[in-house]
Amino acid sequence: MVFNLKRTFPNYFSFMNNIYLSIAILVAAMSFIALIRTNQLRKKDLKVLNEIKKAKDALSKSVLYHGKSDIPNYMFFMQRLMKVDRKLSRFHVSLIKLGRTPVFDSIEGNIDSLSELFKDISKSCQPFALALHDSEYLVMAFVTHDTDSSQRDAQSKQFEILEKLPKQVWVNNTQVPIDYAISSMSLTGQSSLYGIDKVQRRLTFSMKFALESENGAFYHNEKLYQAEMYRKHVLLKLMNSISFNPDDFYLVFQPMFKTSNLDKPKRYEALVRWRNTKNLGPKMFMPMIQDKPELQSELTKIVVNQVYSMLKIKLDAQEKLKPIHLNISGAMLENEQLLNYLKKVIRDTPSIAAFITFEITEGSELSLSENAQSTLRKMSNLGFSFAVDDFGKSNADTSSVLNSKYFNSVKIDKAYISDIQSKADQAPKLDAIVQIAKESKKTVIVEGIENHHQYEYVKRFPNVYLQGYYASVPLTMNEFLSNEAA
């Protein structure tokens, strides 16, 4: 028994040693395989990381440069400036138009030319930041620590830049001359105007003045910019009132008298007023829509509707009606939008048309196109009358108006009467223009009578109408209705 145990234990230990050895070999093999696999994964990861880095660099380049070129874009420009400690810095920023008339039609089609031009400008001007905004504009910035520099210094810097810009550029393998327009501004990092968006808006605004200037340069004027922003703000409010709140407008009526009797008005001019928080009068808001025919048309419709409604009330009350004058531009006669609107307005009471006279501003041209004359004829057939406003203001031939059967009256420009006392040469001119109008059998109205001397002068003309603050201020609707009911 003892013998068997002695023989068994050595076999057992030998067996266990073999097992441990096998396990150790297996672990070593697995560790080796794991090490190989880890190295493989590391190489793969490094490859992936490199690919990610390349993609990131490519993305960064596409964001900060134009396509695959080496030309920085506006994002690059902003990023560069954002790295500056602005507390003690002054920034001179310029917007530069590449050719006051466009030279490059696109970036993609002119990469080589633009790249060469960009390098030349960068070398000659050596700005802190430079970028191509689009095919027409560069943005350039200089950064200094001289926070006390004057506007004169900044303007000198602008002309220095303009002088250093290349005078020729290669376009489609041809060297062509190039000029520039430049708008600039200078500000410290502590300025309330600091901010790339604020600067960009101001430089864009100033660029239109640079393009109009003889030397192609304009230094930013903040007062001018703020005035324009205020004008745009008011225009937005005005557009909103015209489009959505017609009740924001109301009429006042300025009487017209015969020179022989200032007690009883014979006609009235309807003048539009606008309810607004700034109490802006027509001299402020009407010029804002002078080049906006759609707004002019809509405002005219508002005025026509109010005049018609007032005349309809008086007609229904069996009160005597007097002619009401209201203003329209000659451009509104070029199409039949106004005509069609008038047809709808007077459809139920067509007789009211006979008491509405449209005053057409003479402007610089007296002649009316065939379309305008056709509209005049059709409106006349409806019963409307026409007058020429500011008659004699232009140097154009007046015979076409005076011989026109559509114009029943002329309103002589107030410039002829305003200086009648101080300028001796005005009297003969006024006399002549009144005589010409009367010989053509037109009703003559002299506006702008503001004092007794002017009234006494005009009173010499029989059967002439006058209008002005000397005779009467404009009347509110209630005053007008009360005045006519008396």
Secondary structure, 3 states (H helix, E strand, C coil): CHHHHHHHHHHHHHHHHHHHHHHHHHHHHHHHHHHHHHHHHHHHHHHHHHHHHHHHHHHHHHHHECCCCCCECHHHHHHHHHCCCHHHCEEEEEEEEECCCCCCCCCHHHHHHHHHHHHHHHHHHCCCEEEECCCCEEEEEEEECCCCCCHHHHHHHHHHHHHHCCCEEEECCEEEECCEEEEEEEEECCCCCCCHHHHHHHHHHHHHHHHHCCCCEEECCHHHHHHHHHHHHHHHHHHHHHHHCHHHEEEEEEEEEECCECCCCCEEEEEEEECCCCCCCHHHHHHHHCCCHHHHHHHHHHHHHHHHHHHHHHHHCCCCCCCEEEEECHHHHCCCHHHHHHHHHCCCCHHHHHHEEEEEECCCCCCCCHHHHHHHHHHHHHCCEEEEEEECCCCCCCHHHHCCCCEEEEEECCHHHHCCCCCCCHHHHHHHHHHHHHHCCCEEEEECCCCHHHHHHHCCCCCCEEECCCCCCCECHHHHHHHHHC
